[in-house]
Amino acid sequence: MTMSASLLATAVVLCAVGGILMLTRPLTRILLGAVIAGNGINLLVLSSTGSAGAPPLLYGVPLRRITDPLPQAIALTAIVITLATTAFLLAMAYRSYQLTGTDEVHDDLEDRRIFLRAEVLGERAELREEYRAGPRPSRQERARYREEHRRLRARLRADRALQARGRDAGGNLWHDVLGADPEDYVKDKDDDRGAAG
């Protein structure tokens, strides 16, 4: 079996570009990366079949000259899967842009909170070890220790307050979970102002 070097190089470049694009934050780039990587993988599968042969008919063709239909069937299936993935990512990017004005994927708040808590606890442990390592600490060292301890506690509280503001929902469960059109959000805010005034 022979494989074309130019097809192999093209497939590798397409897969690399697609992989790099899929590692970015905007959903449109992730979408383009999935399409490009899918095309690169299809090209890799098709180029691995070697040179073209005779059609796989039942009678009258020697088996050595027949083209293997399996890679073509796999490529066709991969095209259908890539199309479905493209439609899904396009719908996600459109909905994200509709609700937030950007298609960028944000960090998960819970993951950020766990990371920050671990970081603050690590800093607090280092501070405690430093404070207890020497002989009896002076008044200034105790004051510095308390100030650092307060600073770390305030950092955690500020992050909790930020997350509480981020979780503040509009009150309409249907819109908060499934999302609403931007016009609905404007109408809801107007209604709230009218009721409060």
N, C-alpha and C positions, 0 to 999 in steps of 0.2 A: 504494500500500500504506500502510495506517495502522497505527500501533503505539500501544498503550495506554501512557500515561505512568506509570500506577500499576504496571502489570506490569513495565515497564522499571526503575522505581525499586526495586521489590521484588527483582528479579533482581540489580541492582547491589549492594544491601545484603546479600543472601545470599552473593554471590561475595566481597564484602569481608570479611564475618564469617568465612566459611570460610577465606579466605586468611590472616587473622590467626590463627585457631585452628591452622592447619597449620604456622605458624612457631614454635609453642611446643614444649617438650620432652616433656611427657607424651604417651604414645601414645593414650590415650583422647581427649584433646583433638584430636590429629591426626586420629583416626578421625571425630570429630564434624565437624571442619573439612572433611574430604573429602566427607562426606555432604551437608553444608550447601552447599558450593561446587558439588557435582554437581547438586543440586536448583536452585541459582541458574542454572547454565549451561543446564539443561534448560528452565527457565522463559524464559530469554533466547532460546533457539532457537525455542521455541513461540510466544513473543510476536512474533518477527520475521516470522511468516507473515502477520500482519495479521488482519483480521476473518474469521470463519468463512464458508465458502462451501458450495456443494453437494458431495455426495460424488462422488469421481472415478469415475463409471461410464463404461462404454464408449459407450453410445448414449443419445441424448435429452437431453443436458445441454450447453449452450454452454461452450466452453473458457474463456471469461472468468469464469465463475461457479464453476469447479472449485477446490477447496482443493488446494494443493500437498502431496502426501503425503511428500515427501522430508524436511522438518523433523520430521515425526512419526516417520518411520523412524529418523532420526538420534537423536531423543530416546529412543526405545525401546532402541536400541543403547547409548546412554549410561547408561540405567538399569541394563542388564545389567552393563556394565563397572563401574559404581559399586557394584553389589551384590557383585561379585567382589572389588573393592578393599576393601570393608567387611569381608568375611569374612577376607581376608588380614590386614588390620590388627588385627582383633579377635583372631585367633589369635596374632599377634605380641605384642599387649598382654597376653593371658592367659599366654602362656609366659614373658614377661619378669616378670610379677608372680609367677608360680609359682616362678621361680628366684631372683629378687633381692628380692622383697617390694615392688617398686615398678615402675611402668611408664614411668619416666622414661628418656629416651634419653641415654646418657652420651657424653662426648667420646671421640673415637678417640684411643687412647694414642699411636699412631704420629704422628698429626698434631700432638698436643701436644708430643711429643718434638722434632719437626722445628722447630716454632715456638720452643720454649725454646732449642734449640741456636742458631738464627739470632739470637735476642735476646741470648744470652750472647756469641756471637762479635761481634755489633755493639758491645756494651758493652766487650768486651776490645779491639776496634780503637780505640774512642774513648779508652779508658784509655791505650793505647800511644801514640796521637797526642799526647795531653796530656803524657805523660811525656817524649816525644822532642821536643816543640815548643820548649821553652825551652833555655837554656844547660845546662851540666852540672848534673844534679840533685843536691840535697843528700842527706845520709844519711836524713833524715826522709822526704823525697819517695820515695826508693827503698824504704824500709820500708813506706810507705803503698801504693806500687805493688804490692809483693809481697803485702801483706795483701789488697788488692782482687783480685789475680789468684787467690789461694788461695780467696777467698770465691766467685768465679765458678766455679772448678773444683769446689768443694764443692757448689755448687748443681746442677751437672750430675751429679755423682756421686749426690746424694740423689735426683734424678729417676730416674736409672738404677736405683737400688735400689728405688724405689717401683714402677717398671714391672716389675722382676724379681719382686717379690712379687705383682703383679697377674697376671703370666703363670703363676704357680705353679698347676699343674693337679693334679687328683686322681690322675692316672696311668691312669685308665680312659678310653681314647681315645673309645670309644663315647659315654660320658656327657659327656666334655669337649666334644666336637664337637656332638653332637645334643642334649645336655641330658638330665638324668635327673630323676626325681621327687624332691621334697625328702626323702621317706622313705629313698630309696636313699643320699643323701648322709649322713644320720644313721647309717645302718647301716654305711656304709664307714668313717666316723670311729670308730665303736665298735669295728670290727674292727681298725683300726690301733692303737687304744689297747690292746686286748687283746694284740696281738702284741708291742707294745713293752714291756708290763708283764710 
